């Protein structure tokens, strides 16, 4: 009801209320999307002889953006550890560990946000390294 009233004010000069309603609706949908993806989403890495692709799916539906690149352009496998960084206000930002697969200037990120544990990241990095015949660089 509030959104309807805000949008009806657009024609009578109440553009601020309508823009606020659009922003409010956008933020709400963003949070709902994140909750649904956390509960039902999957991240799929696929490496074929021709290409590497990273897709995000929720309930079997592929979601943009979908990253793809030729497999022969894979240049580096990078394993990062838990690190901390200072923000502009003097606080600390936690950067979770992840695997970065560099394909030229594109970065395919796996893990992060505590999706995978350190032993799982180590195992996956080791298997990717041996399968792609690339060393693991640690950051």
N, CA, C and O atoms as CSV, one atom per row, in Angstrom:
chain,resi,resn,atom,element,x,y,z
A,1,UNK,N,N,0.828,-1.178,0.000
A,1,UNK,CA,C,0.000,0.000,0.000
A,1,UNK,C,C,0.883,1.256,0.000
A,1,UNK,O,O,0.598,2.232,-0.693
A,2,UNK,N,N,1.964,1.205,0.797
A,2,UNK,CA,C,2.850,2.361,0.862
A,2,UNK,C,C,3.500,2.625,-0.485
A,2,UNK,O,O,3.652,3.781,-0.881
A,3,UNK,N,N,3.887,1.567,-1.197
A,3,UNK,CA,C,4.516,1.729,-2.508
A,3,UNK,C,C,3.530,2.337,-3.503
A,3,UNK,O,O,3.899,3.205,-4.295
A,4,UNK,N,N,2.295,1.888,-3.464
A,4,UNK,CA,C,1.278,2.449,-4.359
A,4,UNK,C,C,1.074,3.932,-4.121
A,4,UNK,O,O,0.964,4.707,-5.070
A,5,UNK,N,N,1.024,4.330,-2.857
A,5,UNK,CA,C,0.856,5.754,-2.539
A,5,UNK,C,C,2.075,6.546,-2.989
A,5,UNK,O,O,1.938,7.656,-3.503
A,6,UNK,N,N,3.268,5.984,-2.799
A,6,UNK,CA,C,4.489,6.696,-3.190
A,6,UNK,C,C,4.558,6.859,-4.701
A,6,UNK,O,O,4.946,7.921,-5.187
A,7,UNK,N,N,4.189,5.826,-5.452
A,7,UNK,CA,C,4.237,5.921,-6.916
A,7,UNK,C,C,3.137,6.832,-7.456
A,7,UNK,O,O,3.328,7.479,-8.486
A,8,UNK,N,N,2.001,6.893,-6.784
A,8,UNK,CA,C,0.938,7.786,-7.253
A,8,UNK,C,C,1.320,9.249,-7.054
A,8,UNK,O,O,0.789,10.120,-7.743
A,9,UNK,N,N,2.227,9.534,-6.128
A,9,UNK,CA,C,2.676,10.910,-5.908
A,9,UNK,C,C,3.629,11.387,-7.002
A,9,UNK,O,O,3.880,12.587,-7.119
A,10,UNK,N,N,4.162,10.465,-7.803
A,10,UNK,CA,C,5.136,10.822,-8.843
A,10,UNK,C,C,4.562,11.871,-9.800
A,10,UNK,O,O,5.234,12.847,-10.134
A,11,UNK,N,N,3.326,11.664,-10.234
A,11,UNK,CA,C,2.726,12.580,-11.208
A,11,UNK,C,C,2.396,13.942,-10.607
A,11,UNK,O,O,2.295,14.929,-11.336
A,12,UNK,N,N,2.228,14.006,-9.301
A,12,UNK,CA,C,1.895,15.286,-8.673
A,12,UNK,C,C,3.113,15.953,-8.043
A,12,UNK,O,O,2.972,16.803,-7.163
A,13,UNK,N,N,4.315,15.568,-8.493
A,13,UNK,CA,C,5.521,16.223,-8.004
A,13,UNK,C,C,6.169,15.559,-6.808
A,13,UNK,O,O,7.141,16.095,-6.275
A,14,UNK,N,N,5.684,14.436,-6.369
A,14,UNK,CA,C,6.273,13.738,-5.223
A,14,UNK,C,C,7.311,12.726,-5.668
A,14,UNK,O,O,7.250,11.561,-5.275
A,15,UNK,N,N,8.250,13.150,-6.473
A,15,UNK,CA,C,9.243,12.249,-7.045
A,15,UNK,C,C,10.183,11.680,-5.986
A,15,UNK,O,O,10.689,10.569,-6.147
A,16,UNK,N,N,10.425,12.427,-4.902
A,16,UNK,CA,C,11.324,11.927,-3.862
A,16,UNK,C,C,10.743,10.667,-3.210
A,16,UNK,O,O,11.461,9.695,-2.977
A,17,UNK,N,N,9.458,10.693,-2.924
A,17,UNK,CA,C,8.818,9.525,-2.300
A,17,UNK,C,C,8.882,8.316,-3.234
A,17,UNK,O,O,9.108,7.190,-2.789
A,18,UNK,N,N,8.680,8.558,-4.532
A,18,UNK,CA,C,8.728,7.449,-5.482
A,18,UNK,C,C,10.143,6.892,-5.605
A,18,UNK,O,O,10.326,5.675,-5.635
A,19,UNK,N,N,11.147,7.768,-5.677
A,19,UNK,CA,C,12.532,7.300,-5.744
A,19,UNK,C,C,12.936,6.574,-4.471
A,19,UNK,O,O,13.645,5.569,-4.530
A,20,UNK,N,N,12.493,7.069,-3.320
A,20,UNK,CA,C,12.769,6.399,-2.055
A,20,UNK,C,C,12.122,5.017,-2.031
A,20,UNK,O,O,12.719,4.055,-1.549
A,21,UNK,N,N,10.906,4.923,-2.550
A,21,UNK,CA,C,10.209,3.629,-2.592
A,21,UNK,C,C,10.946,2.642,-3.494
A,21,UNK,O,O,11.059,1.462,-3.163
A,22,UNK,N,N,11.455,3.127,-4.649
A,22,UNK,CA,C,12.203,2.250,-5.553
A,22,UNK,C,C,13.481,1.759,-4.874
A,22,UNK,O,O,13.805,0.574,-4.947
A,23,UNK,N,N,14.211,2.668,-4.212
A,23,UNK,CA,C,15.438,2.277,-3.520
A,23,UNK,C,C,15.125,1.292,-2.391
A,23,UNK,O,O,15.838,0.302,-2.221
A,24,UNK,N,N,14.083,1.550,-1.630
A,24,UNK,CA,C,13.685,0.662,-0.527
A,24,UNK,C,C,13.328,-0.722,-1.051
A,24,UNK,O,O,13.714,-1.732,-0.462
A,25,UNK,N,N,12.601,-0.769,-2.142
A,25,UNK,CA,C,12.220,-2.039,-2.740
A,25,UNK,C,C,13.446,-2.781,-3.265
A,25,UNK,O,O,13.552,-3.998,-3.111
A,26,UNK,N,N,14.378,-2.043,-3.887
A,26,UNK,CA,C,15.601,-2.659,-4.402
A,26,UNK,C,C,16.448,-3.269,-3.307
A,26,UNK,O,O,16.950,-4.383,-3.462
A,27,UNK,N,N,16.617,-2.560,-2.203
A,27,UNK,CA,C,17.412,-3.080,-1.084
A,27,UNK,C,C,16.734,-4.309,-0.483
A,27,UNK,O,O,17.404,-5.283,-0.142
A,28,UNK,N,N,15.433,-4.267,-0.356
A,28,UNK,CA,C,14.701,-5.422,0.171
A,28,UNK,C,C,14.844,-6.653,-0.706
A,28,UNK,O,O,15.054,-7.757,-0.204
A,29,UNK,N,N,14.729,-6.464,-2.020
A,29,UNK,CA,C,14.890,-7.592,-2.948
A,29,UNK,C,C,16.318,-8.129,-2.922
A,29,UNK,O,O,16.536,-9.336,-3.028
A,30,UNK,N,N,17.294,-7.222,-2.779
A,30,UNK,CA,C,18.695,-7.644,-2.678
A,30,UNK,C,C,18.906,-8.548,-1.459
A,30,UNK,O,O,19.571,-9.578,-1.563
A,31,UNK,N,N,18.345,-8.169,-0.305
A,31,UNK,CA,C,18.498,-8.983,0.903
A,31,UNK,C,C,17.768,-10.318,0.771
A,31,UNK,O,O,18.279,-11.350,1.204
A,32,UNK,N,N,16.594,-10.303,0.183
A,32,UNK,CA,C,15.863,-11.554,-0.022
A,32,UNK,C,C,16.641,-12.475,-0.954
A,32,UNK,O,O,16.723,-13.678,-0.707
A,33,UNK,N,N,17.223,-11.914,-2.040
A,33,UNK,CA,C,18.027,-12.701,-2.972
A,33,UNK,C,C,19.213,-13.338,-2.259
A,33,UNK,O,O,19.494,-14.518,-2.468
A,34,UNK,N,N,19.917,-12.573,-1.416
A,34,UNK,CA,C,21.070,-13.112,-0.690
A,34,UNK,C,C,20.666,-14.231,0.261
A,34,UNK,O,O,21.383,-15.224,0.381
A,35,UNK,N,N,19.559,-14.092,0.923
A,35,UNK,CA,C,19.092,-15.134,1.836
A,35,UNK,C,C,18.751,-16.401,1.042
A,35,UNK,O,O,19.147,-17.500,1.431
A,36,UNK,N,N,18.026,-16.251,-0.060
A,36,UNK,CA,C,17.671,-17.415,-0.881
A,36,UNK,C,C,18.903,-18.088,-1.465
A,36,UNK,O,O,18.979,-19.316,-1.511
A,37,UNK,N,N,19.891,-17.274,-1.921
A,37,UNK,CA,C,21.089,-17.874,-2.481
A,37,UNK,C,C,21.889,-18.598,-1.411
A,37,UNK,O,O,22.463,-19.654,-1.679
A,38,UNK,N,N,21.936,-18.049,-0.202
A,38,UNK,CA,C,22.645,-18.715,0.891
A,38,UNK,C,C,21.995,-20.055,1.222
A,38,UNK,O,O,22.694,-21.026,1.509
A,39,UNK,N,N,20.676,-20.117,1.186
A,39,UNK,CA,C,19.975,-21.349,1.533
A,39,UNK,C,C,19.934,-22.360,0.388
A,39,UNK,O,O,20.097,-23.559,0.617
A,40,UNK,N,N,19.716,-21.890,-0.842
A,40,UNK,CA,C,19.448,-22.807,-1.946
A,40,UNK,C,C,20.412,-22.672,-3.127
A,40,UNK,O,O,20.261,-23.379,-4.123
A,41,UNK,N,N,21.389,-21.786,-3.034
A,41,UNK,CA,C,22.263,-21.525,-4.170
A,41,UNK,C,C,23.465,-22.447,-4.235
A,41,UNK,O,O,23.865,-23.058,-3.244
A,42,UNK,N,N,24.028,-22.530,-5.431
A,42,UNK,CA,C,25.231,-23.324,-5.669
A,42,UNK,C,C,26.147,-22.549,-6.598
A,42,UNK,O,O,25.690,-21.809,-7.470
A,43,UNK,N,N,27.431,-22.726,-6.402
A,43,UNK,CA,C,28.432,-22.169,-7.297
A,43,UNK,C,C,29.104,-23.356,-7.974
A,43,UNK,O,O,29.581,-24.271,-7.303
A,44,UNK,N,N,29.142,-23.340,-9.302
A,44,UNK,CA,C,29.700,-24.461,-10.049
A,44,UNK,C,C,30.894,-23.997,-10.879
A,44,UNK,O,O,30.797,-23.057,-11.669
A,45,UNK,N,N,32.010,-24.673,-10.682
A,45,UNK,CA,C,33.195,-24.458,-11.503
A,45,UNK,C,C,33.298,-25.637,-12.452
A,45,UNK,O,O,33.256,-26.794,-12.033
A,46,UNK,N,N,33.434,-25.333,-13.733
A,46,UNK,CA,C,33.542,-26.403,-14.721
A,46,UNK,C,C,34.755,-26.117,-15.593
A,46,UNK,O,O,34.877,-25.046,-16.188
A,47,UNK,N,N,35.644,-27.093,-15.654
A,47,UNK,CA,C,36.827,-26.962,-16.488
A,47,UNK,C,C,36.807,-28.113,-17.491
A,47,UNK,O,O,36.912,-29.282,-17.118
A,48,UNK,N,N,36.674,-27.770,-18.740
A,48,UNK,CA,C,36.680,-28.747,-19.826
A,48,UNK,C,C,37.980,-28.564,-20.603
A,48,UNK,O,O,38.722,-27.619,-20.335
A,49,UNK,N,N,38.274,-29.453,-21.567
A,49,UNK,CA,C,39.493,-29.245,-22.356
A,49,UNK,C,C,39.503,-27.915,-23.127
A,49,UNK,O,O,40.571,-27.413,-23.479
A,50,UNK,N,N,38.323,-27.348,-23.389
A,50,UNK,CA,C,38.256,-26.116,-24.154
A,50,UNK,C,C,38.121,-24.850,-23.305
A,50,UNK,O,O,38.703,-23.818,-23.642
A,51,UNK,N,N,37.358,-24.918,-22.206
A,51,UNK,CA,C,37.076,-23.684,-21.470
A,51,UNK,C,C,36.941,-23.919,-19.970
A,51,UNK,O,O,36.821,-25.051,-19.501
A,52,UNK,N,N,36.966,-22.819,-19.241
A,52,UNK,CA,C,36.689,-22.790,-17.805
A,52,UNK,C,C,35.474,-21.889,-17.626
A,52,UNK,O,O,35.389,-20.823,-18.236
A,53,UNK,N,N,34.537,-22.319,-16.788
A,53,UNK,CA,C,33.352,-21.496,-16.543
A,53,UNK,C,C,32.961,-21.579,-15.072
A,53,UNK,O,O,33.140,-22.604,-14.415
A,54,UNK,N,N,32.429,-20.484,-14.584
A,54,UNK,CA,C,31.956,-20.379,-13.204
A,54,UNK,C,C,30.528,-19.864,-13.259
A,54,UNK,O,O,30.276,-18.765,-13.752
A,55,UNK,N,N,29.593,-20.660,-12.752
A,55,UNK,CA,C,28.186,-20.258,-12.769
A,55,UNK,C,C,27.631,-20.281,-11.354
A,55,UNK,O,O,28.090,-21.024,-10.487
A,56,UNK,N,N,26.642,-19.451,-11.158
A,56,UNK,CA,C,25.897,-19.435,-9.908
A,56,UNK,C,C,24.471,-19.874,-10.237
A,56,UNK,O,O,23.861,-19.391,-11.191
A,57,UNK,N,N,23.960,-20.786,-9.438
A,57,UNK,CA,C,22.620,-21.314,-9.683
A,57,UNK,C,C,21.818,-21.244,-8.401
A,57,UNK,O,O,22.342,-21.448,-7.306
A,58,UNK,N,N,20.543,-20.954,-8.556
A,58,UNK,CA,C,19.634,-21.027,-7.425
A,58,UNK,C,C,18.443,-21.865,-7.872
A,58,UNK,O,O,17.741,-21.510,-8.820
A,59,UNK,N,N,18.225,-22.964,-7.191
A,59,UNK,CA,C,17.176,-23.923,-7.516
A,59,UNK,C,C,17.253,-24.364,-8.980
A,59,UNK,O,O,16.225,-24.532,-9.636
A,60,UNK,N,N,18.485,-24.553,-9.492
A,60,UNK,CA,C,18.694,-25.042,-10.843
A,60,UNK,C,C,18.670,-23.984,-11.931
A,60,UNK,O,O,18.907,-24.310,-13.094
A,61,UNK,N,N,18.392,-22.726,-11.597
A,61,UNK,CA,C,18.346,-21.653,-12.585
A,61,UNK,C,C,19.665,-20.903,-12.548
A,61,UNK,O,O,20.085,-20.442,-11.487
A,62,UNK,N,N,20.327,-20.775,-13.698
A,62,UNK,CA,C,21.604,-20.065,-13.759
A,62,UNK,C,C,21.373,-18.565,-13.632
A,62,UNK,O,O,20.451,-18.005,-14.225
A,63,UNK,N,N,22.236,-17.932,-12.843
A,63,UNK,CA,C,22.120,-16.511,-12.568
A,63,UNK,C,C,23.308,-15.771,-13.161
A,63,UNK,O,O,24.433,-16.265,-13.089
A,64,UNK,N,N,23.089,-14.609,-13.740
A,64,UNK,CA,C,24.231,-13.830,-14.226
A,64,UNK,C,C,24.992,-13.236,-13.059
A,64,UNK,O,O,24.391,-13.075,-11.997
A,65,UNK,N,N,26.237,-12.906,-13.169
A,65,UNK,CA,C,27.076,-13.075,-14.349
A,65,UNK,C,C,27.685,-14.477,-14.389
A,65,UNK,O,O,27.987,-15.074,-13.356
A,66,UNK,N,N,27.853,-14.970,-15.586
A,66,UNK,CA,C,28.491,-16.259,-15.813
A,66,UNK,C,C,29.860,-15.962,-16.421
A,66,UNK,O,O,29.953,-15.330,-17.474
A,67,UNK,N,N,30.901,-16.412,-15.768
A,67,UNK,CA,C,32.257,-16.180,-16.258
A,67,UNK,C,C,32.705,-17.363,-17.099
A,67,UNK,O,O,32.553,-18.513,-16.685
A,68,UNK,N,N,33.253,-17.095,-18.272
A,68,UNK,CA,C,33.845,-18.137,-19.104
A,68,UNK,C,C,35.119,-17.597,-19.735
A,68,UNK,O,O,35.248,-16.397,-19.980
A,69,UNK,N,N,36.045,-18.488,-19.992
A,69,UNK,CA,C,37.306,-18.125,-20.640
A,69,UNK,C,C,37.919,-19.392,-21.216
A,69,UNK,O,O,37.597,-20.492,-20.768
A,70,UNK,N,N,38.810,-19.252,-22.216
A,70,UNK,CA,C,39.499,-20.426,-22.751
A,70,UNK,C,C,40.418,-21.054,-21.710
A,70,UNK,O,O,41.098,-20.349,-20.965
A,71,UNK,N,N,40.433,-22.369,-21.665
A,71,UNK,CA,C,41.233,-23.082,-20.663
A,71,UNK,C,C,42.728,-22.836,-20.836
A,71,UNK,O,O,43.455,-22.753,-19.846
A,72,UNK,N,N,43.194,-22.718,-22.062
A,72,UNK,CA,C,44.628,-22.538,-22.282
A,72,UNK,C,C,45.133,-21.198,-21.757
A,72,UNK,O,O,46.343,-20.989,-21.675
A,73,UNK,N,N,44.233,-20.290,-21.401
A,73,UNK,CA,C,44.637,-18.986,-20.855
A,73,UNK,C,C,44.792,-18.986,-19.339
A,73,UNK,O,O,45.110,-17.947,-18.760
A,74,UNK,N,N,44.575,-20.128,-18.678
A,74,UNK,CA,C,44.757,-20.194,-17.231
A,74,UNK,C,C,46.238,-20.024,-16.926
A,74,UNK,O,O,47.069,-20.793,-17.408
A,75,UNK,N,N,46.566,-19.012,-16.120
A,75,UNK,CA,C,47.971,-18.701,-15.875
A,75,UNK,C,C,48.404,-18.968,-14.431
A,75,UNK,O,O,49.587,-19.199,-14.181
A,76,UNK,N,N,47.467,-18.940,-13.478
A,76,UNK,CA,C,47.894,-19.046,-12.089
A,76,UNK,C,C,46.756,-19.522,-11.206
A,76,UNK,O,O,45.595,-19.174,-11.422
A,77,UNK,N,N,47.108,-20.329,-10.199
A,77,UNK,CA,C,46.188,-20.712,-9.133
A,77,UNK,C,C,46.728,-20.080,-7.861
A,77,UNK,O,O,47.862,-20.337,-7.456
A,78,UNK,N,N,45.912,-19.261,-7.245
A,78,UNK,CA,C,46.341,-18.512,-6.063
A,78,UNK,C,C,45.484,-18.924,-4.873
A,78,UNK,O,O,44.256,-18.938,-4.956
A,79,UNK,N,N,46.136,-19.257,-3.775
A,79,UNK,CA,C,45.439,-19.624,-2.540
A,79,UNK,C,C,45.700,-18.531,-1.522
A,79,UNK,O,O,46.839,-18.328,-1.100
A,80,UNK,N,N,44.661,-17.836,-1.131
A,80,UNK,CA,C,44.814,-16.770,-0.134
A,80,UNK,C,C,44.399,-17.300,1.230
A,80,UNK,O,O,43.590,-18.224,1.324
A,81,UNK,N,N,44.931,-16.738,2.242
A,81,UNK,CA,C,44.602,-17.108,3.617
A,81,UNK,C,C,43.773,-16.012,4.261
A,81,UNK,O,O,43.618,-14.926,3.703
A,82,UNK,N,N,43.251,-16.299,5.419
A,82,UNK,CA,C,42.509,-15.314,6.191
A,82,UNK,C,C,43.414,-14.115,6.444
A,82,UNK,O,O,44.537,-14.259,6.928
A,83,UNK,N,N,42.912,-12.939,6.110
A,83,UNK,CA,C,43.706,-11.732,6.330
A,83,UNK,C,C,42.801,-10.610,6.821
A,83,UNK,O,O,41.574,-10.704,6.783
A,84,UNK,N,N,43.441,-9.564,7.276
A,84,UNK,CA,C,42.722,-8.417,7.816
A,84,UNK,C,C,43.241,-7.156,7.158
A,84,UNK,O,O,44.422,-7.050,6.827
A,85,UNK,N,N,42.338,-6.197,6.973
A,85,UNK,CA,C,42.693,-4.958,6.317
A,85,UNK,C,C,42.025,-3.821,7.083
A,85,UNK,O,O,40.930,-3.985,7.621
A,86,UNK,N,N,42.677,-2.694,7.127
A,86,UNK,CA,C,42.103,-1.514,7.782
A,86,UNK,C,C,41.181,-0.786,6.806
A,86,UNK,O,O,41.503,-0.619,5.630
A,87,UNK,N,N,40.024,-0.355,7.322
A,87,UNK,CA,C,39.154,0.459,6.485
A,87,UNK,C,C,39.458,1.941,6.718
A,87,UNK,O,O,40.336,2.281,7.511
A,88,UNK,N,N,38.744,2.802,6.039
A,88,UNK,CA,C,39.022,4.235,6.112
A,88,UNK,C,C,38.724,4.827,7.481
A,88,UNK,O,O,39.241,5.896,7.808
A,89,UNK,N,N,37.906,4.165,8.288
A,89,UNK,CA,C,37.552,4.671,9.609
A,89,UNK,C,C,38.413,4.071,10.715
A,89,UNK,O,O,38.158,4.323,11.893
A,90,UNK,N,N,39.420,3.289,10.366
A,90,UNK,CA,C,40.298,2.704,11.362
A,90,UNK,C,C,39.861,1.352,11.870
A,90,UNK,O,O,40.536,0.763,12.714
A,91,UNK,N,N,38.742,0.843,11.374
A,91,UNK,CA,C,38.265,-0.478,11.773
A,91,UNK,C,C,38.981,-1.571,10.997
A,91,UNK,O,O,39.794,-1.297,10.114
A,92,UNK,N,N,38.668,-2.801,11.336
A,92,UNK,CA,C,39.300,-3.941,10.690
A,92,UNK,C,C,38.283,-4.683,9.843
A,92,UNK,O,O,37.170,-4.964,10.288
A,93,UNK,N,N,38.677,-4.998,8.616
A,93,UNK,CA,C,37.845,-5.780,7.700
A,93,UNK,C,C,38.471,-7.165,7.573
A,93,UNK,O,O,39.664,-7.281,7.293
A,94,UNK,N,N,37.686,-8.205,7.773
A,94,UNK,CA,C,38.157,-9.580,7.634
A,94,UNK,C,C,37.989,-10.027,6.189
A,94,UNK,O,O,36.904,-9.912,5.618
A,95,UNK,N,N,39.055,-10.533,5.608
A,95,UNK,CA,C,39.018,-11.055,4.245
A,95,UNK,C,C,39.179,-12.569,4.338
A,95,UNK,O,O,40.262,-13.053,4.669
A,96,UNK,N,N,38.104,-13.334,4.047
A,96,UNK,CA,C,38.161,-14.789,4.204
A,96,UNK,C,C,39.064,-15.444,3.153
A,96,UNK,O,O,39.308,-14.862,2.096
A,97,UNK,N,N,39.557,-16.649,3.441
A,97,UNK,CA,C,40.418,-17.349,2.484
A,97,UNK,C,C,39.630,-17.784,1.256
A,97,UNK,O,O,38.429,-18.044,1.327
A,98,UNK,N,N,40.335,-17.857,0.128
A,98,UNK,CA,C,39.694,-18.307,-1.098
A,98,UNK,C,C,40.747,-18.761,-2.102
A,98,UNK,O,O,41.945,-18.550,-1.914
A,99,UNK,N,N,40.268,-19.388,-3.169
A,99,UNK,CA,C,41.122,-19.788,-4.287
A,99,UNK,C,C,40.787,-18.858,-5.450
A,99,UNK,O,O,39.621,-18.684,-5.803
A,100,UNK,N,N,41.813,-18.271,-6.034
A,100,UNK,CA,C,41.644,-17.446,-7.222
A,100,UNK,C,C,42.312,-18.158,-8.389
A,100,UNK,O,O,43.499,-18.481,-8.332
A,101,UNK,N,N,41.552,-18.400,-9.439
A,101,UNK,CA,C,42.103,-18.969,-10.660
A,101,UNK,C,C,42.183,-17.822,-11.660
A,101,UNK,O,O,41.163,-17.274,-12.077
A,102,UNK,N,N,43.404,-17.469,-12.036
A,102,UNK,CA,C,43.620,-16.348,-12.946
A,102,UNK,C,C,43.648,-16.856,-14.377
A,102,UNK,O,O,44.438,-17.734,-14.724
A,103,UNK,N,N,42.778,-16.293,-15.200
A,103,UNK,CA,C,42.711,-16.607,-16.622
A,103,UNK,C,C,42.916,-15.275,-17.343
A,103,UNK,O,O,41.974,-14.514,-17.563
A,104,UNK,N,N,44.176,-15.018,-17.705
A,104,UNK,CA,C,44.501,-13.701,-18.241
A,104,UNK,C,C,44.313,-12.677,-17.139
A,104,UNK,O,O,44.973,-12.746,-16.102
A,105,UNK,N,N,43.408,-11.717,-17.360
A,105,UNK,CA,C,43.131,-10.715,-16.330
A,105,UNK,C,C,41.834,-11.005,-15.575
A,105,UNK,O,O,41.472,-10.258,-14.666
A,106,UNK,N,N,41.127,-12.086,-15.942
A,106,UNK,CA,C,39.916,-12.485,-15.234
A,106,UNK,C,C,40.288,-13.313,-14.016
A,106,UNK,O,O,41.228,-14.107,-14.047
A,107,UNK,N,N,39.530,-13.112,-12.938
A,107,UNK,CA,C,39.757,-13.863,-11.712
A,107,UNK,C,C,38.499,-14.657,-11.378
A,107,UNK,O,O,37.426,-14.090,-11.173
A,108,UNK,N,N,38.650,-15.984,-11.326
A,108,UNK,CA,C,37.570,-16.877,-10.928
A,108,UNK,C,C,37.773,-17.158,-9.443
A,108,UNK,O,O,38.776,-17.761,-9.061
A,109,UNK,N,N,36.831,-16.726,-8.601
A,109,UNK,CA,C,36.978,-16.842,-7.149
A,109,UNK,C,C,36.156,-18.019,-6.619
A,109,UNK,O,O,34.981,-18.177,-6.951
A,110,UNK,N,N,36.803,-18.839,-5.789
A,110,UNK,CA,C,36.146,-19.965,-5.128
A,110,UNK,C,C,36.369,-19.833,-3.634
A,110,UNK,O,O,37.465,-19.487,-3.194
A,111,UNK,N,N,35.352,-20.103,-2.868
A,111,UNK,CA,C,35.479,-19.996,-1.417
A,111,UNK,C,C,35.075,-18.600,-0.982
A,111,UNK,O,O,34.114,-18.030,-1.498
A,112,UNK,N,N,35.814,-18.056,-0.028
A,112,UNK,CA,C,35.437,-16.751,0.501
A,112,UNK,C,C,34.122,-16.864,1.251
A,112,UNK,O,O,33.413,-17.859,1.104
A,113,UNK,N,N,33.796,-15.901,2.020
A,113,UNK,CA,C,32.539,-15.865,2.775
A,113,UNK,C,C,32.310,-17.134,3.586
A,113,UNK,O,O,31.166,-17.489,3.868
A,114,UNK,N,N,33.369,-17.812,3.959
A,114,UNK,CA,C,33.299,-19.024,4.785
A,114,UNK,C,C,32.476,-20.148,4.153
A,114,UNK,O,O,31.894,-20.962,4.870
A,115,UNK,N,N,32.421,-20.204,2.798
A,115,UNK,CA,C,31.730,-21.308,2.135
A,115,UNK,C,C,32.524,-22.592,2.253
A,115,UNK,O,O,31.946,-23.672,2.369
A,116,UNK,N,N,33.866,-22.485,2.225
A,116,UNK,CA,C,34.725,-23.653,2.304
A,116,UNK,C,C,35.686,-23.492,3.472
A,116,UNK,O,O,36.143,-22.385,3.758
A,117,UNK,N,N,35.992,-24.590,4.142
A,117,UNK,CA,C,36.947,-24.559,5.246
A,117,UNK,C,C,38.370,-24.555,4.686
A,117,UNK,O,O,38.573,-24.813,3.500
A,118,UNK,N,N,39.342,-24.265,5.533
A,118,UNK,CA,C,40.740,-24.277,5.100
A,118,UNK,C,C,41.178,-25.636,4.549
A,118,UNK,O,O,41.832,-25.670,3.507
A,119,UNK,N,N,40.846,-26.767,5.204
A,119,UNK,CA,C,41.226,-28.061,4.617
A,119,UNK,C,C,40.566,-28.306,3.252
A,119,UNK,O,O,41.190,-28.883,2.361
A,120,UNK,N,N,39.318,-27.874,3.084
A,120,UNK,CA,C,38.657,-28.035,1.794
A,120,UNK,C,C,39.333,-27.178,0.723
A,120,UNK,O,O,39.519,-27.627,-0.408
A,121,UNK,N,N,39.698,-25.952,1.077
A,121,UNK,CA,C,40.402,-25.078,0.133
A,121,UNK,C,C,41.763,-25.665,-0.250
A,121,UNK,O,O,42.145,-25.649,-1.420
A,122,UNK,N,N,42.496,-26.187,0.752
A,122,UNK,CA,C,43.794,-26.806,0.470
A,122,UNK,C,C,43.641,-28.000,-0.473
A,122,UNK,O,O,44.397,-28.137,-1.435
A,123,UNK,N,N,42.663,-28.860,-0.195
A,123,UNK,CA,C,42.431,-30.038,-1.009
A,123,UNK,C,C,42.074,-29.643,-2.435
A,123,UNK,O,O,42.615,-30.199,-3.392
A,124,UNK,N,N,41.164,-28.685,-2.578
A,124,UNK,CA,C,40.733,-28.252,-3.900
A,124,UNK,C,C,41.879,-27.589,-4.673
A,124,UNK,O,O,42.052,-27.843,-5.865
A,125,UNK,N,N,42.654,-26.745,-4.001
A,125,UNK,CA,C,43.788,-26.087,-4.660
A,125,UNK,C,C,44.812,-27.120,-5.113
A,125,UNK,O,O,45.348,-27.019,-6.217
A,126,UNK,N,N,45.089,-28.115,-4.267
A,126,UNK,CA,C,46.055,-29.160,-4.628
A,126,UNK,C,C,45.570,-29.949,-5.854
A,126,UNK,O,O,46.349,-30.206,-6.772
A,127,UNK,N,N,44.299,-30.331,-5.869
A,127,UNK,CA,C,43.765,-31.095,-6.997
A,127,UNK,C,C,43.742,-30.261,-8.278
A,127,UNK,O,O,44.070,-30.766,-9.352
A,128,UNK,N,N,43.359,-28.994,-8.170
A,128,UNK,CA,C,43.387,-28.130,-9.348
A,128,UNK,C,C,44.810,-27.959,-9.868
A,128,UNK,O,O,45.050,-27.974,-11.075
A,129,UNK,N,N,45.744,-27.795,-8.940
A,129,UNK,CA,C,47.141,-27.611,-9.318
A,129,UNK,C,C,47.686,-28.830,-10.049
A,129,UNK,O,O,48.344,-28.695,-11.081
A,130,UNK,N,N,47.416,-30.016,-9.519
A,130,UNK,CA,C,47.931,-31.222,-10.170
A,130,UNK,C,C,47.210,-31.493,-11.484
A,130,UNK,O,O,47.833,-31.972,-12.432
A,131,UNK,N,N,45.928,-31.203,-11.564
A,131,UNK,CA,C,45.169,-31.470,-12.783
A,131,UNK,C,C,45.529,-30.492,-13.899
A,131,UNK,O,O,45.626,-30.878,-15.063
A,132,UNK,N,N,45.728,-29.210,-13.533
A,132,UNK,CA,C,46.068,-28.199,-14.538
A,132,UNK,C,C,47.566,-28.055,-14.754
A,132,UNK,O,O,48.010,-27.314,-15.631
A,133,UNK,N,N,48.343,-28.772,-13.943
A,133,UNK,CA,C,49.813,-28.713,-14.016
A,133,UNK,C,C,50.331,-27.281,-13.825
A,133,UNK,O,O,51.171,-26.796,-14.583
A,134,UNK,N,N,49.798,-26.621,-12.784
A,134,UNK,CA,C,50.216,-25.273,-12.424
A,134,UNK,C,C,50.567,-25.248,-10.948
A,134,UNK,O,O,49.911,-25.922,-10.153
A,135,UNK,N,N,51.585,-24.489,-10.556
A,135,UNK,CA,C,51.898,-24.402,-9.132
A,135,UNK,C,C,50.881,-23.512,-8.401
A,135,UNK,O,O,50.224,-22.661,-9.000
A,136,UNK,N,N,50.780,-23.739,-7.106
A,136,UNK,CA,C,49.909,-22.910,-6.261
A,136,UNK,C,C,50.755,-21.760,-5.738
A,136,UNK,O,O,51.809,-21.974,-5.140
A,137,UNK,N,N,50.291,-20.549,-5.966
A,137,UNK,CA,C,50.953,-19.389,-5.352
A,137,UNK,C,C,50.135,-19.006,-4.133
A,137,UNK,O,O,48.904,-18.991,-4.165
A,138,UNK,N,N,50.835,-18.701,-3.074
A,138,UNK,CA,C,50.147,-18.344,-1.831
A,138,UNK,C,C,50.284,-16.856,-1.588
A,138,UNK,O,O,51.361,-16.275,-1.725
A,139,UNK,N,N,49.172,-16.262,-1.227
A,139,UNK,CA,C,49.156,-14.823,-0.985
A,139,UNK,C,C,48.994,-14.542,0.489
A,139,UNK,O,O,48.958,-13.381,0.896
